Amino acid sequence: MWVKPQEVFLKTALWDTDETTLYFVLQRRKGHGKSRGLSSLLVGTLDSVRDTKPAPYRILHQTPNSEIYYVIATALSEQEIRQDWQWLADNVSATLYSFDREEDITEFVCCKINSIIATEQENFVEDEDTLMYKNVDNEFHQRFGMPSDEKLVCYYSCSYWKGKMPRQGWIYLSVHYMCFYSYIFGRKTTIKIRWADVTELVKTNSLLFPDSIKVVTRDGEHYFTLFLRKNETFALMQQLANIAMKQLIDDKTGSYNIDKDLLRKLSKNVPKKPSFLKRDLDAKKQSNLYTLRFRLPQTEKLDGTEVCTLWTPYNKRHNWGRLYLSQNFICFDSRISNLVRLTIPLRNVHQVERAESGGTGSTGDSGCILITTSHHTSFLFGNISDREFLVNKISELLAKLPNDMYREKPTRAVARLEEGLTWTPQPPLMTLFKTNQTSSIKQIQQKKEKKWEDHMSEVGRGVSMYQTTEGSELVVKGIPESLRGELWSVFSGSILQRVQNKGLYEKLVNQALASKSSVNDEIERDLHRSLPEHPAFQNDVGISALRRVLCAYALKNPTIGYCQAMNIVASVLLIYCPEEQAFWLLATICETLLPDYYNTRVIGALVDQGVLEELAKAHLPELHAKLDELGVMKMISLSWFLTLFISVMPYECAVNVMDCFFYDGAKVIFQVTLTILDINRDNLLKCVEDGQAMQILSNYLEGIYNDEAMALSTEPRTAERTIKIQDLVYQSYRTYGGKVTSECIEHLGLKHRLRVVRQLEDSLERNTLRALQQDKLLEPNELQELLSAIREELLWAQRVPCDRLEAPYEAYRLDYAQFKTLFMALSPWAKGDMAEVIITFRKSLINFHQLRTTQSVAISAQHTVKHEQIYKSIG
């Protein structure tokens, strides 16, 4: 790679000369290639601990009578530097002999190199990575024997505690691995840890290991210290470990998809990162936080942010905060938490224009823009530092919207006829099965409706309503039943999914009802167990609507399919929401608000169980110790969290918790749970067995009541009253609202996800080994090694999803390419005639049981028996 000529005064310091001519010198860094000796050890040690990473090969320009040399080319490999060396010999060297003065020779060489660089830059597209990063990436792959497609994210200087002495070196963080390398006076220290094997990642500060990061795997503990940017390093470690855990949960391919759009987008004030992959990971992290904050589709990518003010007409004030831009939305969040929040879909934007005034003390030049929507609503943003850039950026995003984005296709609730199936989407079931409310309850509901209507007349209605402190106070008091479906959709963000996927629900229902599957059979068995006390689900109208919602979602998201508890949640959604609206709310709960909850392993609930235990230990230490001793903590999350309290308290009370859940997210579940435990603390501390504690909690939950709504139930509420649901929700916000934040839960979730996923993987391995050790075809250690080899192969390639396993070894299945690679590596004799046997299974999936049988026979049986047994085990 040609570089702008740089002066150096010593050509031999730290470098060995490979070739030299009258005007050029080819050099190699000491410690690279074949160089040995004390000087190589010193240079290798120096390069191991210093911040800069020089390329190992370079070309210098020299003249006979000058003491100054010029670096004109550098390279990461000898092959690359040899190509540049040959080019100089073919195109430059002969010309230099025609000059009379050495100054002219140097000037010609420097001009020639600069012209080459300038020519290359004319067609230059922003490079993904710097030369220094490429040099480090090359070292990373060589030192740790990494495959070429393994991507290095970043590297940091640190020390590793080996025994009682720290070893100074570098920690390398890649997509699948964390590695450490130290080279001190010829002594190498090399560590290679796969993220999928990490069970704990924590910052520690002990006397023995001060201010360090502890990494725990199944094989032991590792301590790293003396970081220059410890918090940044730890955050990146958490992010990469979390990606690895999610890949194990979802059974997805181990590859990481880079967003190349980052190289082409119009950007400003973007910090320079060591690698493009680091920038991409940071962008994905910010996008995830952005979508969670504003309840946006998970595919939304944050484009940029801008500090500005928003004019709120309901109180005639300018509110400082931050404006967020993505490919489909403009959002705003105030600097003061929960003061005001706003979401504007770009598909609704009709006009963006410059305004004359946008803030107190601002002038027309300070930067104000007025955004007008197709619904004739205007939003004024002021105090923008670079108005022209922001207007151009919004215009760029608007230009990228699909042409049909603005065309609203009307939908009609008419009967569908598809292959003989006729169905009509139902309105909220509470409108078909009405309660005989008392006059006092009717008055309460009417007053609440009036307050909400007055509030929405000021802040707007629908997606782009201003979400304010006053609105959050109304949510805590409970949303009126007539507005519950509408506001749930707005607060959860499911309305955005529904608008972007018009007609999808109808299509999914028609396909699902026309097909037969084991998932549909499982749904059918649970339909009549879904809120059976409600008349709607003692009737074919409610049962049919519930069937359509659950079957359609199982078809939409086959990774989740159907999980028990989804039927209970969906039944309550159908009471208050139209059928299609209930479907998209269910999708939002399963995929965004409570991810990984509703699958066969309920990993999300197990993770949140760990989060709850840690929160209880921090805020209720004495009670946590007691409940942990009784084993009660592990019983709570699965029954309470999975059904959003619907299965443990009267549903007309649980919906008040759901009001806050859709508004504030999963933090509400934790703060309500902690409040219930806190209220019952004295009684729980007296318990001597788990059944007694669970009975106390069960009686308390069944006694929660709601005087502002009457349940439509065939089962009378006979439990002794304990607390009004509005008081419970208010107390949870007052006591734990500020202590239990979404950021806190996300941080603890990362920590416990490592532990939960590793425990599930270890449990699956133990069950697999136990199931196959009975016939003793292989020794236990051989079986363990074979399983480890399969896990390694599956982690690099695509895992085959096995949600419903007939046997534990079904989780480890190889396709033809994976099986062939592994079988050939383990069985050298297979390169002969047995290779023909393997080819016959090109379309098969081979599980661990079959591979174990094949391998044991291949090792011990006679040649003719090998063929016969392999055909039997795989065929």
SEFI-503228 format. One record per residue (C-alpha): residue in three letters; y, z, x. Coordinates in steps of 0.2 Angstrom, whole numbers, m for minus. Layout:
BEGIN
ala;Y;Z;X
...
This chain:
BEGIN
met;0;0;0
trp;17;m5;7
val;30;8;8
lys;48;8;12
pro;50;9;31
gln;52;27;37
glu;56;33;55
val;44;44;65
phe;46;50;83
leu;28;54;87
lys;14;42;84
thr;0;53;90
ala;4;70;83
leu;m10;74;70
trp;m16;56;70
asp;m29;46;80
thr;m26;28;84
asp;m39;15;79
glu;m31;m1;84
thr;m15;m6;92
thr;m5;m22;95
leu;11;m26;104
tyr;21;m22;88
phe;9;m13;76
val;m2;3;77
leu;m16;7;65
gln;m19;26;63
arg;m31;38;55
arg;m27;56;51
lys;m37;69;62
gly;m51;77;52
his;m55;60;43
gly;m68;48;48
lys;m77;51;64
ser;m64;62;73
arg;m71;78;79
gly;m65;93;90
leu;m53;107;90
ser;m38;96;85
ser;m47;89;70
leu;m52;107;64
leu;m33;112;66
val;m27;97;56
gly;m41;99;43
thr;m36;117;40
leu;m17;113;40
asp;m20;99;27
ser;m31;111;17
val;m17;124;14
arg;m1;114;14
asp;7;108;m2
thr;9;89;3
lys;m6;78;4
pro;m3;63;16
ala;m13;48;15
pro;m27;47;28
tyr;m23;30;34
arg;m6;22;40
ile;1;7;49
leu;16;10;61
his;28;m4;67
gln;33;m2;86
thr;42;m11;99
pro;38;m9;118
asn;55;m1;123
ser;58;10;108
glu;53;28;105
ile;56;26;86
tyr;41;21;75
tyr;42;15;57
val;28;19;44
ile;26;3;34
ala;10;5;25
thr;m2;19;19
ala;m19;19;11
leu;m32;31;4
ser;m47;21;11
glu;m51;11;27
gln;m55;m5;18
glu;m37;m5;10
ile;m28;m2;26
arg;m38;m15;35
gln;m33;m28;22
asp;m14;m24;25
trp;m18;m24;44
gln;m26;m41;42
trp;m11;m48;32
leu;1;m43;46
ala;m10;m52;59
asp;m11;m68;48
asn;7;m68;42
val;19;m58;53
ser;13;m55;71
ala;14;m73;77
thr;32;m75;71
leu;38;m59;80
tyr;35;m68;97
ser;49;m80;93
phe;63;m66;93
asp;73;m62;109
arg;79;m45;105
glu;68;m30;99
glu;82;m25;87
asp;79;m42;78
ile;61;m39;77
thr;62;m22;69
glu;75;m29;57
phe;64;m43;52
val;49;m32;50
cys;59;m20;39
cys;66;m33;29
lys;50;m42;26
ile;41;m26;20
asn;56;m22;9
ser;55;m39;1
ile;37;m37;m2
ile;40;m20;m11
ala;55;m28;m21
thr;44;m43;m27
glu;30;m31;m32
gln;43;m20;m42
glu;49;m36;m52
asn;32;m36;m61
phe;30;m17;m60
val;25;m7;m76
glu;27;12;m73
asp;12;18;m63
glu;1;31;m71
asp;0;41;m55
thr;9;45;m39
leu;2;40;m22
met;0;58;m17
tyr;m10;61;m33
lys;m21;46;m30
asn;m24;53;m12
val;m29;70;m19
asp;m40;62;m33
asn;m49;52;m19
glu;m52;68;m9
phe;m58;77;m25
his;m71;63;m29
gln;m78;63;m11
arg;m78;82;m8
phe;m87;86;m24
gly;m98;70;m27
met;m90;66;m43
pro;m94;50;m53
ser;m80;37;m53
asp;m76;40;m71
glu;m72;59;m69
lys;m53;61;m71
leu;m44;74;m61
val;m30;82;m71
cys;m21;93;m59
tyr;m23;103;m43
tyr;m15;120;m37
ser;m14;130;m21
cys;m23;147;m23
ser;m35;159;m15
tyr;m53;162;m19
trp;m61;179;m17
lys;m77;177;m7
gly;m84;194;m3
lys;m69;205;2
met;m59;191;10
pro;m48;178;0
arg;m51;160;6
gln;m35;150;4
gly;m37;132;m3
trp;m35;121;m18
ile;m42;122;m36
tyr;m45;106;m44
leu;m45;104;m63
ser;m53;89;m70
val;m59;85;m88
his;m76;92;m86
tyr;m75;103;m70
met;m66;116;m61
cys;m68;115;m43
phe;m62;124;m27
tyr;m61;119;m9
ser;m56;128;6
tyr;m57;122;25
ile;m52;136;37
phe;m56;132;55
gly;m72;122;51
arg;m79;134;38
lys;m80;126;21
thr;m80;135;4
thr;m84;124;m11
ile;m86;129;m29
lys;m90;117;m44
ile;m90;124;m61
arg;m93;114;m77
trp;m81;119;m91
ala;m95;119;m104
asp;m103;133;m94
val;m88;145;m94
thr;m90;160;m105
glu;m74;169;m102
leu;m57;165;m95
val;m44;179;m93
lys;m30;184;m82
thr;m33;201;m73
asn;m23;213;m62
ser;m35;226;m54
leu;m34;235;m38
leu;m48;225;m30
phe;m42;208;m37
pro;m23;209;m40
asp;m14;196;m51
ser;m29;185;m52
ile;m38;173;m65
lys;m56;178;m68
val;m68;164;m73
val;m85;170;m80
thr;m100;159;m81
arg;m119;163;m85
asp;m121;163;m66
gly;m108;176;m61
glu;m89;179;m60
his;m76;170;m49
tyr;m59;177;m45
phe;m44;166;m40
thr;m27;173;m35
leu;m11;169;m25
phe;m5;155;m38
leu;12;148;m36
arg;12;144;m55
lys;m1;156;m62
asn;4;154;m80
glu;4;135;m80
thr;m13;135;m71
phe;m21;147;m84
ala;m14;137;m99
leu;m21;121;m92
met;m38;130;m89
gln;m38;136;m107
gln;m34;119;m113
leu;m48;110;m104
ala;m61;124;m108
asn;m56;122;m126
ile;m58;103;m126
ala;m76;106;m118
met;m80;118;m132
lys;m74;107;m146
gln;m85;93;m139
leu;m100;104;m139
ile;m96;110;m157
asp;m93;92;m163
asp;m107;84;m153
lys;m95;71;m147
thr;m95;60;m132
gly;m89;69;m116
ser;m76;55;m112
tyr;m58;59;m114
asn;m47;46;m122
ile;m30;43;m114
asp;m15;39;m124
lys;m8;24;m115
asp;7;23;m127
leu;16;36;m117
leu;19;23;m103
arg;28;12;m115
lys;38;23;m126
leu;57;25;m126
ser;59;43;m118
lys;72;54;m110
asn;72;70;m100
val;53;70;m98
pro;48;81;m83
lys;38;72;m70
lys;20;77;m69
pro;8;76;m55
ser;m3;64;m65
phe;m2;54;m80
leu;m17;63;m87
lys;m8;80;m86
arg;7;72;m95
asp;m5;66;m108
leu;m14;83;m110
asp;3;91;m112
ala;8;79;m125
lys;m8;82;m135
lys;m5;101;m134
gln;13;99;m141
ser;7;87;m154
asn;m6;100;m160
leu;7;114;m161
tyr;18;102;m170
thr;5;97;m183
leu;0;115;m186
arg;18;120;m188
phe;23;107;m201
arg;6;105;m209
leu;5;86;m204
pro;m10;75;m202
gln;m20;79;m186
thr;m17;61;m180
glu;1;63;m179
lys;9;62;m162
leu;25;71;m157
asp;37;58;m149
gly;51;70;m144
thr;63;84;m149
glu;81;87;m150
val;92;103;m152
cys;104;101;m166
thr;111;108;m182
leu;105;105;m200
trp;118;106;m214
thr;110;116;m229
pro;119;112;m245
tyr;112;127;m255
asn;122;139;m244
lys;134;127;m236
arg;129;132;m218
his;125;123;m202
asn;109;130;m195
trp;104;129;m177
gly;87;123;m173
arg;76;109;m166
leu;73;92;m173
tyr;55;84;m171
leu;51;66;m171
ser;34;58;m173
gln;28;41;m178
asn;28;45;m197
phe;40;61;m199
ile;56;69;m195
cys;55;88;m195
phe;67;102;m192
asp;63;121;m189
ser;77;133;m187
arg;80;144;m172
ile;79;160;m182
ser;61;161;m188
asn;58;156;m206
leu;76;153;m210
val;74;135;m214
arg;61;121;m212
leu;61;103;m217
thr;49;88;m217
ile;55;70;m220
pro;42;56;m221
leu;49;41;m212
arg;42;30;m226
asn;55;38;m238
val;70;35;m226
his;81;22;m233
gln;96;23;m221
val;101;31;m204
glu;120;31;m201
arg;132;40;m189
ala;142;53;m198
glu;160;60;m193
ser;156;78;m194
gly;141;88;m192
gly;144;106;m186
thr;157;120;m185
gly;169;115;m171
ser;161;98;m169
thr;171;82;m168
gly;166;65;m173
asp;161;61;m155
ser;149;77;m154
gly;135;67;m162
cys;131;68;m181
ile;119;57;m191
leu;116;56;m209
ile;98;52;m216
thr;97;46;m233
thr;80;44;m242
ser;74;32;m255
his;75;47;m268
his;94;47;m265
thr;94;64;m255
ser;104;65;m239
phe;101;76;m224
leu;115;79;m211
phe;111;83;m193
gly;125;88;m181
asn;128;93;m163
ile;116;80;m156
ser;119;78;m137
asp;115;59;m137
arg;117;52;m154
glu;114;34;m149
phe;98;38;m141
leu;92;47;m156
val;97;33;m168
asn;88;20;m157
lys;73;31;m157
ile;72;33;m176
ser;75;14;m178
glu;61;11;m166
leu;49;22;m176
leu;55;14;m193
ala;51;m3;m186
lys;33;2;m182
leu;29;7;m199
pro;17;m5;m209
asn;26;m17;m221
asp;17;m9;m236
met;22;8;m231
tyr;36;8;m244
arg;26;1;m258
glu;20;14;m270
lys;5;9;m279
pro;4;17;m296
thr;m12;26;m301
arg;m19;28;m318
ala;m31;41;m324
val;m42;29;m334
ala;m60;28;m335
arg;m69;20;m320
leu;m84;8;m322
glu;m94;6;m307
glu;m112;1;m308
gly;m114;9;m325
leu;m105;25;m320
thr;m91;30;m330
trp;m80;45;m325
thr;m62;51;m328
pro;m53;62;m316
gln;m49;79;m324
pro;m32;88;m325
pro;m31;106;m320
leu;m46;115;m328
met;m34;129;m334
thr;m26;116;m346
leu;m43;112;m354
phe;m49;130;m354
lys;m34;140;m359
thr;m33;159;m358
asn;m26;169;m373
gln;m12;177;m363
thr;m3;192;m370
ser;15;191;m374
ser;20;202;m359
ile;10;191;m347
lys;18;175;m354
gln;35;183;m352
ile;31;187;m333
gln;25;169;m330
gln;40;162;m339
lys;52;172;m328
lys;43;167;m312
glu;44;149;m318
lys;62;150;m321
lys;65;158;m304
trp;55;144;m295
glu;64;130;m305
asp;81;138;m301
his;76;139;m282
met;69;121;m282
ser;85;115;m290
glu;94;121;m274
val;82;117;m261
gly;74;101;m268
arg;56;97;m274
gly;41;89;m265
val;38;85;m247
ser;56;86;m242
met;61;102;m250
tyr;70;115;m239
gln;57;129;m235
thr;68;145;m234
thr;67;164;m232
glu;70;165;m251
gly;56;153;m254
ser;44;163;m244
glu;49;179;m253
leu;44;170;m270
val;28;165;m262
val;23;183;m258
lys;27;188;m276
gly;15;175;m282
ile;17;157;m287
pro;17;154;m306
glu;1;147;m313
ser;9;131;m319
leu;17;127;m302
arg;2;133;m291
gly;m6;116;m289
glu;10;107;m285
leu;16;119;m272
trp;m1;122;m264
ser;m1;103;m260
val;17;104;m253
phe;14;119;m242
ser;m3;114;m236
gly;2;96;m232
ser;m12;89;m242
ile;1;79;m252
leu;4;69;m236
gln;m15;65;m234
arg;m16;60;m253
val;m1;48;m251
gln;m7;40;m235
asn;m24;37;m243
lys;m21;31;m260
gly;m37;25;m269
leu;m49;33;m257
tyr;m55;47;m268
glu;m59;35;m282
lys;m69;24;m269
leu;m78;39;m262
val;m83;46;m279
asn;m90;29;m284
gln;m100;28;m268
ala;m106;46;m268
leu;m112;46;m286
ala;m121;29;m284
ser;m131;35;m268
lys;m145;48;m266
ser;m145;60;m251
ser;m151;77;m246
val;m133;83;m245
asn;m130;78;m264
asp;m146;88;m268
glu;m140;103;m259
ile;m123;102;m269
glu;m133;100;m285
arg;m142;116;m282
asp;m125;126;m280
leu;m115;119;m294
his;m120;132;m307
arg;m117;146;m294
ser;m99;141;m292
leu;m88;154;m301
pro;m101;156;m315
glu;m90;168;m325
his;m77;155;m328
pro;m80;144;m344
ala;m75;128;m335
phe;m91;130;m324
gln;m102;134;m339
asn;m97;117;m346
asp;m101;99;m340
val;m83;95;m338
gly;m80;107;m324
ile;m97;105;m316
ser;m95;86;m316
ala;m78;87;m308
leu;m84;100;m295
arg;m99;88;m291
arg;m87;73;m288
val;m76;83;m277
leu;m90;90;m266
cys;m100;74;m265
ala;m84;64;m261
tyr;m80;75;m247
ala;m97;75;m240
leu;m96;56;m239
lys;m78;57;m232
asn;m83;69;m218
pro;m102;68;m214
thr;m99;79;m199
ile;m96;93;m210
gly;m105;86;m226
tyr;m107;101;m237
cys;m108;120;m233
gln;m111;135;m244
ala;m94;143;m249
met;m86;126;m251
asn;m91;125;m269
ile;m83;142;m272
val;m66;137;m264
ala;m67;120;m273
ser;m70;128;m290
val;m54;138;m289
leu;m44;123;m283
leu;m50;113;m298
ile;m44;127;m310
tyr;m26;125;m304
cys;m25;107;m297
pro;m29;89;m304
glu;m46;83;m297
glu;m39;72;m284
gln;m27;85;m278
ala;m41;98;m277
phe;m51;85;m266
trp;m37;83;m253
leu;m33;102;m253
leu;m52;105;m249
ala;m51;92;m235
thr;m35;101;m228
ile;m44;118;m228
cys;m59;111;m220
glu;m51;101;m207
thr;m34;108;m203
leu;m32;126;m209
leu;m49;133;m206
pro;m57;120;m193
asp;m75;122;m189
tyr;m78;135;m203
tyr;m88;124;m215
asn;m103;118;m205
thr;m121;124;m202
arg;m116;135;m188
val;m99;142;m196
ile;m92;142;m178
gly;m74;144;m184
ala;m79;160;m194
leu;m88;167;m180
val;m73;164;m168
asp;m61;172;m181
gln;m74;187;m182
gly;m71;190;m164
val;m52;188;m166
leu;m52;201;m181
glu;m62;213;m170
glu;m49;212;m156
leu;m34;214;m168
ala;m43;229;m176
lys;m46;236;m159
ala;m27;234;m155
his;m20;240;m171
leu;m34;252;m178
pro;m43;258;m163
glu;m51;273;m171
leu;m57;264;m186
his;m63;249;m176
ala;m74;260;m165
lys;m82;267;m181
leu;m85;251;m189
asp;m91;243;m173
glu;m104;258;m172
leu;m110;255;m189
gly;m110;236;m187
val;m99;232;m202
met;m86;221;m193
lys;m99;207;m191
met;m102;207;m210
ile;m84;205;m215
ser;m78;188;m209
leu;m92;177;m216
ser;m91;184;m233
trp;m72;187;m234
phe;m65;173;m224
leu;m77;158;m229
thr;m72;160;m247
leu;m54;166;m245
phe;m58;182;m253
ile;m63;173;m269
ser;m81;180;m269
val;m76;198;m265
met;m61;201;m277
pro;m57;194;m294
tyr;m52;176;m292
glu;m35;178;m302
cys;m31;190;m287
ala;m38;180;m273
val;m26;165;m278
asn;m11;176;m273
val;m19;177;m256
met;m21;158;m256
asp;m3;156;m261
cys;2;164;m244
phe;m12;156;m235
phe;m6;138;m239
tyr;12;143;m235
asp;9;153;m219
gly;m8;148;m213
ala;m24;158;m207
lys;m13;173;m201
val;m13;179;m219
ile;m32;181;m220
phe;m31;193;m204
gln;m16;203;m210
val;m23;206;m228
thr;m40;211;m220
leu;m31;223;m208
thr;m22;230;m223
ile;m37;233;m233
leu;m46;242;m218
asp;m30;252;m215
ile;m29;258;m233
asn;m47;263;m233
arg;m47;271;m216
asp;m50;289;m221
asn;m65;285;m232
leu;m72;273;m219
leu;m71;286;m205
lys;m82;297;m215
cys;m96;285;m217
val;m113;287;m208
glu;m121;271;m212
asp;m116;253;m214
gly;m121;252;m232
gln;m110;266;m237
ala;m95;258;m228
met;m98;241;m236
gln;m99;250;m254
ile;m82;258;m251
leu;m75;241;m247
ser;m84;232;m261
asn;m78;245;m274
tyr;m60;243;m267
leu;m60;224;m268
glu;m67;223;m285
gly;m54;235;m291
ile;m39;225;m286
tyr;m30;219;m301
asn;m16;206;m307
asp;m6;211;m322
glu;4;195;m320
ala;m10;184;m324
met;m25;185;m336
ala;m42;179;m330
leu;m52;167;m340
ser;m69;175;m338
thr;m84;178;m348
glu;m87;194;m338
pro;m74;208;m342
arg;m66;217;m327
thr;m73;234;m328
ala;m71;240;m310
glu;m59;255;m307
arg;m42;249;m303
thr;m37;252;m285
ile;m21;241;m280
lys;m10;228;m288
ile;m13;212;m278
gln;6;209;m276
asp;8;226;m268
leu;m7;222;m256
val;0;206;m251
tyr;18;213;m249
gln;11;228;m239
ser;1;216;m227
tyr;17;207;m223
arg;27;223;m221
thr;14;231;m209
tyr;6;216;m200
gly;17;201;m204
gly;27;203;m187
lys;12;209;m177
val;m1;195;m182
thr;7;179;m178
ser;0;161;m178
glu;2;160;m159
cys;m7;176;m157
ile;m22;170;m167
glu;m22;153;m158
his;m22;162;m141
leu;m36;174;m146
gly;m46;160;m154
leu;m47;150;m137
lys;m54;166;m129
his;m67;169;m142
arg;m72;151;m144
leu;m79;151;m126
arg;m90;166;m130
val;m96;160;m147
val;m100;142;m142
arg;m109;148;m126
gln;m119;161;m136
leu;m124;148;m149
glu;m129;136;m135
asp;m139;150;m126
ser;m148;155;m142
leu;m153;137;m145
glu;m160;135;m128
arg;m170;151;m129
asn;m177;146;m146
thr;m182;129;m139
leu;m190;136;m124
arg;m199;149;m135
ala;m206;136;m146
leu;m213;125;m132
gln;m220;139;m121
gln;m235;142;m132
asp;m246;127;m126
lys;m242;130;m108
leu;m241;112;m103
leu;m227;116;m91
glu;m223;132;m82
pro;m208;142;m89
asn;m197;138;m74
glu;m202;120;m75
leu;m198;119;m93
gln;m181;127;m90
glu;m177;115;m76
leu;m182;100;m87
leu;m171;107;m101
ser;m156;109;m89
ala;m158;91;m84
ile;m158;85;m102
arg;m142;96;m105
glu;m134;88;m90
glu;m138;71;m96
leu;m132;75;m114
leu;m115;82;m108
trp;m111;66;m98
ala;m117;54;m112
gln;m116;55;m131
arg;m124;70;m139
val;m135;65;m155
pro;m128;75;m170
cys;m142;87;m177
asp;m134;98;m190
arg;m150;101;m200
leu;m164;104;m187
glu;m182;105;m192
ala;m185;113;m175
pro;m174;119;m161
tyr;m179;106;m149
glu;m173;92;m161
ala;m155;97;m154
tyr;m160;89;m138
arg;m163;70;m141
leu;m161;56;m129
asp;m159;38;m133
tyr;m167;24;m123
ala;m155;23;m109
gln;m154;41;m107
phe;m173;43;m107
lys;m176;29;m95
thr;m163;36;m82
leu;m171;54;m83
phe;m189;49;m84
met;m187;37;m69
ala;m178;51;m59
leu;m191;64;m63
ser;m206;52;m61
pro;m206;41;m45
trp;m222;32;m50
ala;m214;26;m66
lys;m206;12;m56
gly;m222;3;m57
asp;m232;m2;m72
met;m227;13;m82
ala;m210;6;m84
glu;m217;m7;m96
val;m222;8;m107
ile;m205;15;m107
ile;m197;m2;m112
thr;m207;m1;m129
phe;m197;14;m135
arg;m180;5;m133
lys;m175;9;m151
ser;m183;27;m152
leu;m174;44;m150
ile;m185;55;m140
asn;m183;74;m143
phe;m186;88;m130
his;m204;91;m136
gln;m209;73;m134
leu;m201;72;m117
arg;m209;88;m111
thr;m226;81;m117
thr;m223;65;m108
gln;m218;73;m92
ser;m232;86;m91
val;m245;72;m94
ala;m237;61;m81
ile;m238;74;m68
ser;m256;80;m71
ala;m266;67;m81
gln;m277;53;m75
his;m269;35;m75
thr;m277;29;m91
val;m274;45;m100
lys;m255;44;m96
his;m253;28;m105
glu;m263;35;m120
gln;m254;52;m121
ile;m236;44;m119
tyr;m239;32;m133
lys;m245;46;m144
ser;m231;58;m140
ile;m216;46;m141
gly;m224;33;m153
